[in-house]
Amino acid sequence: MNDAHPSSAEVGVVVVAAGLGTRLGAGMPKALVPLAGQPLVVHAARAARGVRGLRQLVVVAPAPDLEQFRALVPDAVVVAGGAQRTDSVAAGLGALGPGIDVVLVHDAARALAPTALFDRVASAVREGYDAVVPGLAVHDTVKQVDDAGLVTATPDRDGLRAVQTPQGFTRDALQRAHSGGSAATDDAAMVERSGGRVLVIEGDPLAEKITTAADLQNAASRLRPPDGATLIVLGGLPGVGKTTTARALAARKALTHLRVDVIEQAVVDSGLEQHPVGEVGYRVSYELAAHHLDLGMTVVADMVNGVPYARDAWRDLAAGRGVRLLEVELFCSDQDEHRRRASTRVGDIEGMPQPSWEQIQEREYHPWQPDLRIDTAAHSPGRIADTILAALAAPSSGERITR
């Protein structure tokens, strides 16, 4: 094992999306085939985008379709693939800029691989391995046969793993492997041939490869939400009444209340992070929300949600899970009342100080266009909760409403 890379080592992700998808029979490049209303490459890029320490995202696409891919993944560098997968990975590797120590190579066909898997692979590479691949235990008996179909060996399945992507590498190890000029369906095999040490970690069933129409149907069924799964994003400046409203909602409907402040303070109490914890509370909230949405729960995400990238992450989560999203912004039009609330409220999270009125006024908070904007100076928490539940019961019209 090589020397470990620092935990801050920056990551580049290469999403290989240049396959033509002949076996899928869709009449288009596989990565453009829709799954739950979005192309496979969009799903794959969404998960890749969330990996810790990401510095650059590269998508390798069929040469005739570069502009279409650029429109679908505008934050990625999109380059043309080659005749073989090895050529495509080499093209993606060559497009990575300086300062990247860890490279993750991911097949767009494994569109549902979760961000958590990307993070686990990258973390293992940072520990000093040349290559890290996720893999699942093989439960079927495997036979090795010759050209005539005669069995020549029966490998012990206890030592076998079906490998997946994303596969992680130190940049140096992957570049050395590709400089050898050999071809392979698996980049880790190239590193192995070049003398590198390859670690297999536990994979994820969601990272199954979509190759046939049946695979696509199975993936679609995984994204089909249970009845009733809904994500309510409740945002607004501190002191406007978000948590009070969330509790009023919980008193009226069985739901999961995710309060980012609670998560952030738990992280601080653990000793793993010190204030400010930045995006950590949001990242944990995204994972918890996904879990409860998959169970068919209504989830209320309660946080300031003041910046565009945080709002986009909630939207991506809802789209990726195929659930309804209701964005609600609470505001207080009466400045004196807002100041009074900020000055007199008592924190209910041990160890977490309350922001002052001056800090609230200086808080970064960008304008947005939620589905509902509700003035808490004019309405009680119970009435606000009833308004939100009424909006949930009505068909989504796309109209923005202020109350």
LOMIRO-523829 format. One record per residue (C-alpha): residue number from 1; residue in one letter; x, y, z. Coordinates in nm, 4 decimals, padded with zeros to 6 digits. Layout:
N
- resi, resn, xx, yy, zz
- NUM, A, X, Y, Z $
...
END
This chain:
403
- resi, resn, xx, yy, zz
- 1, M, 00.0000, 00.0000, 00.0000 $
- 2, N, 00.1295, 00.3461, -00.0866 $
- 3, D, 00.1458, 00.6441, 00.1470 $
- 4, A, -00.1962, 00.7685, 00.2438 $
- 5, H, -00.3316, 01.0815, 00.0822 $
- 6, P, -00.4629, 01.3540, 00.3145 $
- 7, S, -00.8342, 01.3503, 00.3891 $
- 8, S, -00.8555, 01.6785, 00.1989 $
- 9, A, -00.7230, 01.5218, -00.1242 $
- 10, E, -00.9368, 01.6557, -00.4065 $
- 11, V, -01.1395, 01.4264, -00.6285 $
- 12, G, -01.2011, 01.4128, -01.0006 $
- 13, V, -01.4857, 01.1972, -01.1303 $
- 14, V, -01.4914, 01.0574, -01.4832 $
- 15, V, -01.8374, 00.9370, -01.5873 $
- 16, V, -01.8050, 00.7039, -01.8851 $
- 17, A, -02.1149, 00.7560, -02.1004 $
- 18, A, -01.9908, 00.6796, -02.4524 $
- 19, G, -02.1579, 00.3402, -02.4964 $
- 20, L, -02.4058, 00.2960, -02.7810 $
- 21, G, -02.6372, 00.0683, -02.5815 $
- 22, T, -02.6914, -00.1894, -02.8563 $
- 23, R, -02.8143, -00.4567, -02.6143 $
- 24, L, -03.0615, -00.2135, -02.4620 $
- 25, G, -03.2176, -00.1623, -02.8049 $
- 26, A, -03.3315, 00.1949, -02.7404 $
- 27, G, -03.2034, 00.3410, -03.0654 $
- 28, M, -02.9905, 00.6006, -02.8865 $
- 29, P, -02.6746, 00.6122, -02.6746 $
- 30, K, -02.7392, 00.4237, -02.3538 $
- 31, A, -02.6609, 00.7202, -02.1298 $
- 32, L, -02.9414, 00.9203, -02.2961 $
- 33, V, -03.2061, 00.6561, -02.2282 $
- 34, P, -03.4625, 00.8007, -01.9854 $
- 35, L, -03.5133, 00.6559, -01.6389 $
- 36, A, -03.7932, 00.8084, -01.4303 $
- 37, G, -03.8034, 01.0996, -01.6744 $
- 38, Q, -03.4308, 01.1785, -01.6782 $
- 39, P, -03.1452, 01.0326, -01.8863 $
- 40, L, -02.9167, 00.7820, -01.7187 $
- 41, V, -02.6248, 01.0243, -01.7376 $
- 42, V, -02.8179, 01.2836, -01.5344 $
- 43, H, -02.8770, 01.0314, -01.2563 $
- 44, A, -02.5115, 00.9249, -01.2609 $
- 45, A, -02.3825, 01.2828, -01.2601 $
- 46, R, -02.6126, 01.3790, -00.9734 $
- 47, A, -02.4631, 01.1122, -00.7478 $
- 48, A, -02.1080, 01.1933, -00.8581 $
- 49, R, -02.1621, 01.5633, -00.7948 $
- 50, G, -02.2200, 01.4992, -00.4250 $
- 51, V, -01.8887, 01.3271, -00.3476 $
- 52, R, -01.6810, 01.4965, -00.0785 $
- 53, G, -01.3862, 01.6933, -00.2086 $
- 54, L, -01.5081, 01.7023, -00.5688 $
- 55, R, -01.2997, 01.9386, -00.7803 $
- 56, Q, -01.3981, 01.8381, -01.1335 $
- 57, L, -01.6596, 01.6275, -01.3084 $
- 58, V, -01.5838, 01.4915, -01.6557 $
- 59, V, -01.8382, 01.3140, -01.8761 $
- 60, V, -01.7146, 01.1055, -02.1691 $
- 61, A, -01.9830, 01.0948, -02.4412 $
- 62, P, -02.0254, 00.9729, -02.7995 $
- 63, A, -01.8601, 01.2214, -03.0354 $
- 64, P, -02.1802, 01.3025, -03.2347 $
- 65, D, -02.3744, 01.3868, -02.9166 $
- 66, L, -02.1406, 01.6164, -02.7258 $
- 67, E, -02.3670, 01.9221, -02.7321 $
- 68, Q, -02.6645, 01.7254, -02.6050 $
- 69, F, -02.4591, 01.5933, -02.3147 $
- 70, R, -02.3267, 01.9419, -02.2381 $
- 71, A, -02.6827, 02.0685, -02.2118 $
- 72, L, -02.7763, 01.7832, -01.9771 $
- 73, V, -02.4726, 01.8188, -01.7494 $
- 74, P, -02.3690, 02.1845, -01.7840 $
- 75, D, -02.1305, 02.1795, -01.4873 $
- 76, A, -01.9206, 01.8979, -01.6361 $
- 77, V, -01.6381, 01.8961, -01.8862 $
- 78, V, -01.7735, 01.6823, -02.1724 $
- 79, V, -01.5255, 01.5085, -02.4029 $
- 80, A, -01.5559, 01.2554, -02.6841 $
- 81, G, -01.5054, 00.8886, -02.6114 $
- 82, G, -01.3075, 00.6374, -02.8124 $
- 83, A, -01.3648, 00.3067, -02.9864 $
- 84, Q, -01.3095, 00.1050, -02.6674 $
- 85, R, -01.3906, 00.1712, -02.3042 $
- 86, T, -01.0203, 00.2003, -02.2292 $
- 87, D, -00.9930, 00.4800, -02.4863 $
- 88, S, -01.2876, 00.6612, -02.3303 $
- 89, V, -01.1429, 00.6439, -01.9792 $
- 90, A, -00.8098, 00.7707, -02.1116 $
- 91, A, -00.9897, 01.0660, -02.2733 $
- 92, G, -01.1636, 01.1487, -01.9474 $
- 93, L, -00.8429, 01.1144, -01.7499 $
- 94, G, -00.6702, 01.3504, -01.9902 $
- 95, A, -00.9410, 01.6130, -01.9388 $
- 96, L, -00.8830, 01.6371, -01.5639 $
- 97, G, -00.7124, 01.9530, -01.4494 $
- 98, P, -00.4246, 01.9894, -01.2021 $
- 99, G, -00.4545, 01.9457, -00.8266 $
- 100, I, -00.6572, 01.6234, -00.8365 $
- 101, D, -00.5101, 01.3307, -00.6410 $
- 102, V, -00.8020, 01.0856, -00.6387 $
- 103, V, -00.9841, 00.9791, -00.9556 $
- 104, L, -01.3167, 00.7956, -00.9554 $
- 105, V, -01.4229, 00.6240, -01.2782 $
- 106, H, -01.7938, 00.5506, -01.3023 $
- 107, D, -02.0147, 00.3940, -01.5676 $
- 108, A, -02.3259, 00.5975, -01.6481 $
- 109, A, -02.5009, 00.2626, -01.6938 $
- 110, R, -02.4798, 00.2202, -01.3151 $
- 111, A, -02.7053, 00.5219, -01.2848 $
- 112, L, -02.8427, 00.4553, -00.9366 $
- 113, A, -02.5117, 00.4128, -00.7544 $
- 114, P, -02.5553, 00.6359, -00.4467 $
- 115, T, -02.3285, 00.9211, -00.3443 $
- 116, A, -02.2439, 00.7309, -00.0255 $
- 117, L, -02.0745, 00.4647, -00.2386 $
- 118, F, -01.8638, 00.7306, -00.4138 $
- 119, D, -01.7587, 00.8652, -00.0744 $
- 120, R, -01.6625, 00.5227, 00.0618 $
- 121, V, -01.4505, 00.4458, -00.2436 $
- 122, A, -01.2762, 00.7843, -00.2318 $
- 123, S, -01.2100, 00.7494, 00.1421 $
- 124, A, -01.0455, 00.4110, 00.0889 $
- 125, V, -00.8221, 00.5516, -00.1855 $
- 126, R, -00.7148, 00.8287, 00.0519 $
- 127, E, -00.5968, 00.5580, 00.2928 $
- 128, G, -00.3237, 00.4738, 00.0422 $
- 129, Y, -00.4469, 00.1999, -00.1917 $
- 130, D, -00.3624, 00.2210, -00.5623 $
- 131, A, -00.7153, 00.1191, -00.6590 $
- 132, V, -01.0403, 00.0571, -00.4737 $
- 133, V, -01.3408, -00.1169, -00.6259 $
- 134, P, -01.6836, -00.1898, -00.4794 $
- 135, G, -01.8029, -00.5472, -00.5151 $
- 136, L, -02.0845, -00.7787, -00.4127 $
- 137, A, -02.0560, -01.1387, -00.3013 $
- 138, V, -02.1369, -01.3965, -00.5698 $
- 139, H, -02.4222, -01.6220, -00.4579 $
- 140, D, -02.4519, -01.8418, -00.7677 $
- 141, T, -02.2095, -02.1227, -00.8389 $
- 142, V, -01.9711, -02.0147, -01.1162 $
- 143, K, -01.8294, -02.2554, -01.3760 $
- 144, Q, -01.5264, -02.1882, -01.5935 $
- 145, V, -01.5673, -02.3476, -01.9381 $
- 146, D, -01.3656, -02.3918, -02.2561 $
- 147, D, -01.4654, -02.2977, -02.6117 $
- 148, A, -01.6716, -02.6151, -02.6407 $
- 149, G, -01.8649, -02.5421, -02.3224 $
- 150, L, -01.6933, -02.8109, -02.1161 $
- 151, V, -01.6299, -02.7247, -01.7528 $
- 152, T, -01.2625, -02.6743, -01.6740 $
- 153, A, -01.2932, -02.5410, -01.3192 $
- 154, T, -01.5392, -02.4481, -01.0449 $
- 155, P, -01.3994, -02.1493, -00.8535 $
- 156, D, -01.4762, -02.1190, -00.4841 $
- 157, R, -01.7440, -01.8508, -00.4786 $
- 158, D, -01.6458, -01.7413, -00.1267 $
- 159, G, -01.3461, -01.5695, -00.2803 $
- 160, L, -01.5342, -01.4137, -00.5718 $
- 161, R, -01.6799, -01.0646, -00.5976 $
- 162, A, -01.8877, -00.9082, -00.8747 $
- 163, V, -01.7252, -00.5670, -00.9088 $
- 164, Q, -01.9078, -00.2419, -00.9725 $
- 165, T, -01.8335, 00.1249, -01.0234 $
- 166, P, -01.7390, 00.3859, -00.9157 $
- 167, Q, -01.3849, 00.2553, -00.9022 $
- 168, G, -01.1293, 00.4747, -00.7309 $
- 169, F, -00.7612, 00.5285, -00.8012 $
- 170, T, -00.4709, 00.7438, -00.7139 $
- 171, R, -00.4208, 00.9565, -01.0199 $
- 172, D, -00.0624, 00.8364, -01.0603 $
- 173, A, -00.1624, 00.4687, -01.0485 $
- 174, L, -00.4360, 00.5112, -01.3089 $
- 175, Q, -00.2106, 00.7091, -01.5412 $
- 176, R, 00.0624, 00.4445, -01.5143 $
- 177, A, -00.1878, 00.1692, -01.5911 $
- 178, H, -00.3158, 00.3480, -01.9006 $
- 179, S, 00.0327, 00.4268, -02.0240 $
- 180, G, 00.0901, 00.0525, -02.0644 $
- 181, G, -00.1403, 00.0449, -02.3655 $
- 182, S, -00.3360, -00.2677, -02.2651 $
- 183, A, -00.7142, -00.2865, -02.2988 $
- 184, A, -00.9574, -00.4047, -02.0320 $
- 185, T, -01.3246, -00.3837, -01.9425 $
- 186, D, -01.2219, -00.2888, -01.5905 $
- 187, D, -00.9713, -00.0178, -01.4968 $
- 188, A, -00.8813, -00.1902, -01.1714 $
- 189, A, -00.7605, -00.4890, -01.3741 $
- 190, M, -00.5200, -00.2591, -01.5578 $
- 191, V, -00.3827, -00.1287, -01.2279 $
- 192, E, -00.3521, -00.4860, -01.1050 $
- 193, R, -00.1516, -00.5820, -01.4157 $
- 194, S, 00.0791, -00.2860, -01.3642 $
- 195, G, 00.1645, -00.4105, -01.0153 $
- 196, G, -00.0708, -00.1954, -00.8087 $
- 197, R, -00.2573, -00.3143, -00.5020 $
- 198, V, -00.6346, -00.3261, -00.5473 $
- 199, L, -00.8769, -00.3301, -00.2549 $
- 200, V, -01.2363, -00.4538, -00.2848 $
- 201, I, -01.4874, -00.2926, -00.0486 $
- 202, E, -01.8550, -00.3732, -00.0009 $
- 203, G, -02.0618, -00.2614, -00.2981 $
- 204, D, -02.4245, -00.1547, -00.3212 $
- 205, P, -02.7176, -00.3314, -00.4922 $
- 206, L, -02.8256, 00.0073, -00.6295 $
- 207, A, -02.5077, 00.0145, -00.8386 $
- 208, E, -02.6288, -00.2640, -01.0664 $
- 209, K, -02.5484, -00.2132, -01.4326 $
- 210, I, -02.8308, -00.1346, -01.6752 $
- 211, T, -02.7640, -00.3408, -01.9873 $
- 212, T, -03.0982, -00.4786, -02.1056 $
- 213, A, -03.4584, -00.3575, -02.1170 $
- 214, A, -03.5316, -00.5771, -01.8150 $
- 215, D, -03.2532, -00.4034, -01.6209 $
- 216, L, -03.4078, -00.0675, -01.7077 $
- 217, Q, -03.7474, -00.1827, -01.5806 $
- 218, N, -03.5918, -00.3042, -01.2562 $
- 219, A, -03.4179, 00.0302, -01.2074 $
- 220, A, -03.7434, 00.2162, -01.2720 $
- 221, S, -03.9184, 00.0066, -01.0082 $
- 222, R, -03.6518, 00.1048, -00.7558 $
- 223, L, -03.7241, 00.4728, -00.8217 $
- 224, R, -04.1003, 00.4360, -00.8052 $
- 225, P, -04.1907, 00.5956, -00.4732 $
- 226, P, -04.4327, 00.4327, -00.2311 $
- 227, D, -04.7721, 00.5997, -00.2177 $
- 228, G, -04.7643, 00.9230, -00.0236 $
- 229, A, -04.3915, 00.9963, -00.0361 $
- 230, T, -04.3523, 01.3758, -00.0419 $
- 231, L, -04.0673, 01.6145, 00.0362 $
- 232, I, -04.1559, 01.9481, 00.1974 $
- 233, V, -03.8632, 02.1906, 00.2043 $
- 234, L, -03.9277, 02.4532, 00.4709 $
- 235, G, -03.6862, 02.7462, 00.4426 $
- 236, G, -03.6448, 03.0977, 00.5730 $
- 237, L, -03.4249, 03.3138, 00.7933 $
- 238, P, -03.3757, 03.2234, 01.1602 $
- 239, G, -03.6607, 03.3399, 01.3794 $
- 240, V, -03.9401, 03.3321, 01.1212 $
- 241, G, -04.1008, 03.0193, 01.2702 $
- 242, K, -03.9790, 02.7232, 01.0653 $
- 243, T, -03.9468, 02.4745, 01.3513 $
- 244, T, -04.2734, 02.5889, 01.5100 $
- 245, T, -04.4465, 02.5334, 01.1764 $
- 246, A, -04.2827, 02.1918, 01.1300 $
- 247, R, -04.4086, 02.0852, 01.4718 $
- 248, A, -04.7574, 02.2065, 01.3851 $
- 249, L, -04.7403, 01.9945, 01.0695 $
- 250, A, -04.6263, 01.6921, 01.2703 $
- 251, A, -04.9238, 01.7366, 01.5037 $
- 252, R, -05.1578, 01.7073, 01.2056 $
- 253, K, -04.9880, 01.4415, 00.9905 $
- 254, A, -04.7491, 01.1510, 01.0420 $
- 255, L, -04.4206, 01.2685, 00.8946 $
- 256, T, -04.0458, 01.2793, 00.9419 $
- 257, H, -03.9150, 01.6147, 01.0648 $
- 258, L, -03.5495, 01.6695, 00.9680 $
- 259, R, -03.4092, 01.9715, 01.1462 $
- 260, V, -03.0639, 02.0598, 01.0206 $
- 261, D, -02.9747, 02.2450, 01.3430 $
- 262, V, -03.0157, 01.9225, 01.5429 $
- 263, I, -02.7924, 01.7309, 01.3039 $
- 264, E, -02.5266, 02.0032, 01.3028 $
- 265, Q, -02.5122, 02.0161, 01.6825 $
- 266, A, -02.4878, 01.6368, 01.7026 $
- 267, V, -02.1879, 01.6512, 01.4674 $
- 268, V, -02.0231, 01.9167, 01.6850 $
- 269, D, -02.0943, 01.7169, 02.0027 $
- 270, S, -01.9333, 01.4109, 01.8461 $
- 271, G, -01.6022, 01.5954, 01.8262 $
- 272, L, -01.5692, 01.5193, 01.4558 $
- 273, E, -01.6270, 01.8795, 01.3498 $
- 274, Q, -01.6197, 02.2211, 01.5071 $
- 275, H, -01.8490, 02.5113, 01.4310 $
- 276, P, -01.9216, 02.6085, 01.1656 $
- 277, V, -01.9964, 02.2623, 01.0295 $
- 278, G, -02.0795, 02.4072, 00.6884 $
- 279, E, -02.2419, 02.1596, 00.4534 $
- 280, V, -02.2177, 01.8588, 00.6870 $
- 281, G, -02.5639, 01.9065, 00.8374 $
- 282, Y, -02.7185, 01.9397, 00.4937 $
- 283, R, -02.5391, 01.6321, 00.3581 $
- 284, V, -02.6587, 01.4146, 00.6461 $
- 285, S, -03.0092, 01.5554, 00.6005 $
- 286, Y, -03.0100, 01.4607, 00.2316 $
- 287, E, -02.9225, 01.0984, 00.3136 $
- 288, L, -03.1803, 01.0732, 00.5931 $
- 289, A, -03.4472, 01.2305, 00.3743 $
- 290, A, -03.3753, 00.9837, 00.0936 $
- 291, H, -03.4072, 00.6917, 00.3358 $
- 292, H, -03.7442, 00.8050, 00.4725 $
- 293, L, -03.8808, 00.8958, 00.1298 $
- 294, D, -03.7963, 00.5437, 00.0156 $
- 295, L, -04.0137, 00.4191, 00.3024 $
- 296, G, -04.3057, 00.6235, 00.1697 $
- 297, M, -04.2909, 00.8911, 00.4389 $
- 298, T, -04.3641, 01.2597, 00.4085 $
- 299, V, -04.0429, 01.4415, 00.5000 $
- 300, V, -04.0240, 01.8007, 00.6241 $
- 301, A, -03.6747, 01.9455, 00.5846 $
- 302, D, -03.6404, 02.2408, 00.8228 $
- 303, M, -03.3404, 02.4708, 00.7615 $
- 304, V, -03.2497, 02.8205, 00.6390 $
- 305, N, -03.1914, 02.6928, 00.2825 $
- 306, G, -03.0527, 03.0305, 00.1889 $
- 307, V, -02.8230, 02.9520, -00.1043 $
- 308, P, -02.8979, 02.8180, -00.4530 $
- 309, Y, -02.6788, 02.5062, -00.4356 $
- 310, A, -02.8575, 02.3853, -00.1211 $
- 311, R, -03.1961, 02.4393, -00.2855 $
- 312, D, -03.0817, 02.2588, -00.5996 $
- 313, A, -02.9661, 01.9631, -00.3915 $
- 314, W, -03.3146, 01.9211, -00.2423 $
- 315, R, -03.4660, 01.9451, -00.5905 $
- 316, D, -03.2222, 01.6855, -00.7223 $
- 317, L, -03.3076, 01.4578, -00.4307 $
- 318, A, -03.6805, 01.4775, -00.5016 $
- 319, A, -03.6275, 01.4225, -00.8739 $
- 320, G, -03.3938, 01.1317, -00.8143 $
- 321, R, -03.6428, 00.9643, -00.5809 $
- 322, G, -03.9371, 01.0430, -00.8084 $
- 323, V, -04.1343, 01.2119, -00.5294 $
- 324, R, -04.3364, 01.5287, -00.5141 $
- 325, L, -04.1536, 01.8381, -00.3900 $
- 326, L, -04.3224, 02.1305, -00.2152 $
- 327, E, -04.0948, 02.4279, -00.1475 $
- 328, V, -04.2181, 02.6631, 00.1248 $
- 329, E, -04.0519, 02.9888, 00.2276 $
- 330, L, -04.1536, 03.1455, 00.5571 $
- 331, F, -04.0898, 03.5154, 00.6103 $
- 332, C, -04.1912, 03.7779, 00.8648 $
- 333, S, -04.3019, 04.1053, 00.7076 $
- 334, D, -04.3087, 04.2833, 01.0459 $
- 335, Q, -03.9441, 04.3691, 01.1172 $
- 336, D, -04.0161, 04.4656, 01.4785 $
- 337, E, -04.1879, 04.1320, 01.5386 $
- 338, H, -03.9041, 03.9436, 01.3716 $
- 339, R, -03.6510, 04.1290, 01.5883 $
- 340, R, -03.8550, 04.0521, 01.9014 $
- 341, R, -03.8652, 03.6817, 01.8177 $
- 342, A, -03.4931, 03.6733, 01.7490 $
- 343, S, -03.4139, 03.8540, 02.0744 $
- 344, T, -03.6403, 03.6534, 02.3033 $
- 345, R, -03.6405, 03.2998, 02.1678 $
- 346, V, -03.4781, 03.0356, 02.3834 $
- 347, G, -03.2783, 02.7668, 02.2091 $
- 348, D, -03.3954, 02.4093, 02.2584 $
- 349, I, -03.0757, 02.2438, 02.1306 $
- 350, E, -02.8204, 02.2129, 02.4088 $
- 351, G, -02.4907, 02.3749, 02.3180 $
- 352, M, -02.6173, 02.5609, 02.0120 $
- 353, P, -02.6214, 02.9404, 02.0532 $
- 354, Q, -02.8987, 03.1423, 01.8947 $
- 355, P, -02.7991, 03.3982, 01.6293 $
- 356, S, -02.8385, 03.7634, 01.7194 $
- 357, W, -03.0608, 03.9986, 01.5222 $
- 358, E, -02.7504, 04.1490, 01.3647 $
- 359, Q, -02.6274, 03.8037, 01.2574 $
- 360, I, -02.9671, 03.7236, 01.1088 $
- 361, Q, -02.9624, 04.0439, 00.9052 $
- 362, E, -02.6120, 03.9631, 00.7761 $
- 363, R, -02.6966, 03.6024, 00.6908 $
- 364, E, -02.6374, 03.5065, 00.3267 $
- 365, Y, -02.9835, 03.4552, 00.1838 $
- 366, H, -03.0644, 03.4619, -00.1865 $
- 367, P, -03.4117, 03.5339, -00.3295 $
- 368, W, -03.5911, 03.2295, -00.4621 $
- 369, Q, -03.9211, 03.1185, -00.6109 $
- 370, P, -04.0742, 02.8522, -00.3865 $
- 371, D, -04.4177, 02.7011, -00.4377 $
- 372, L, -04.5507, 02.8834, -00.1301 $
- 373, R, -04.4404, 03.2031, 00.0453 $
- 374, I, -04.6157, 03.2479, 00.3781 $
- 375, D, -04.5986, 03.5522, 00.6055 $
- 376, T, -04.5663, 03.4318, 00.9658 $
- 377, A, -04.6458, 03.7813, 01.0936 $
- 378, A, -04.9980, 03.7453, 00.9581 $
- 379, H, -05.0775, 03.3791, 01.0286 $
- 380, S, -05.0595, 03.1435, 01.3257 $
- 381, P, -04.8451, 02.8255, 01.3071 $
- 382, G, -05.1597, 02.6137, 01.2950 $
- 383, R, -05.3040, 02.8088, 01.0056 $
- 384, I, -04.9705, 02.7947, 00.8211 $
- 385, A, -04.9593, 02.4179, 00.8679 $
- 386, D, -05.3136, 02.3870, 00.7352 $
- 387, T, -05.2196, 02.5971, 00.4307 $
- 388, I, -04.9244, 02.3694, 00.3561 $
- 389, L, -05.1334, 02.0542, 00.3940 $
- 390, A, -05.3996, 02.2014, 00.1660 $
- 391, A, -05.1330, 02.2676, -00.0962 $
- 392, L, -05.0219, 01.9055, -00.0651 $
- 393, A, -05.3748, 01.7803, -00.1175 $
- 394, A, -05.4211, 01.9880, -00.4332 $
- 395, P, -05.2764, 01.8780, -00.7692 $
- 396, S, -04.9432, 02.0439, -00.8429 $
- 397, S, -05.0045, 02.3364, -01.0804 $
- 398, G, -04.6604, 02.4949, -01.0821 $
- 399, E, -04.8103, 02.8252, -00.9650 $
- 400, R, -04.6133, 03.0253, -00.7057 $
- 401, I, -04.8361, 03.1468, -00.4225 $
- 402, T, -04.7742, 03.4083, -00.1518 $
- 403, R, -04.9962, 03.4240, 00.1544 $
END
